[in-house]
Amino acid sequence: HLNAGSRLIVFSSAWCRNHPDDTLEAFVEKSDEQVSKETLDAWLRRLNPLLGHEVHFVCADRVGEEALSLLGKDTDLRTRFCGTSCVISLKDGSVLKALNARDAGILVVDIPISRRRSGLQESGAPDDPIFA
C-alpha cells in the first residue's frame, strides 16, 4: 500500500473468535470488551508497517455466531465472530471509532484525506481526493 500511495484501506471481514479446528479449551467465553481490545490490537500489529503514514484503515467485521456443524464439524459448538468494526488512523494508531464485539451498526467518521499529486490524476482519473 505504501508503494501504491494508498491512503484508505477498506477491509471486509468475518474474523472469528475461534478457529473451527481449535480445541474445546479455546471456546472459553471472553467479555465483549476483551474481544474488542484483542481484535483492535491484532489489526494494529498487522498494520504496523503502515504506522506513521497518512493512511486510514476501515474494517467492517461480522458479528453473531454460527454453528460449527455448518462447516462439517460433528459438534454442537458455535463459533462467534469478533465484530469490532472500526476506523483507525495509522498516522498515530488511534481508533477514531469502533463498535464492540456484539454491535451491528454503521460507523460514520470524517476521514481527512489530503490532496497529493500522483500518477492517477495525471492519467485521467477523476479529480477526486480519493484518487489524488
Disulfide bonds with the S-S distance in Angstrom:
none
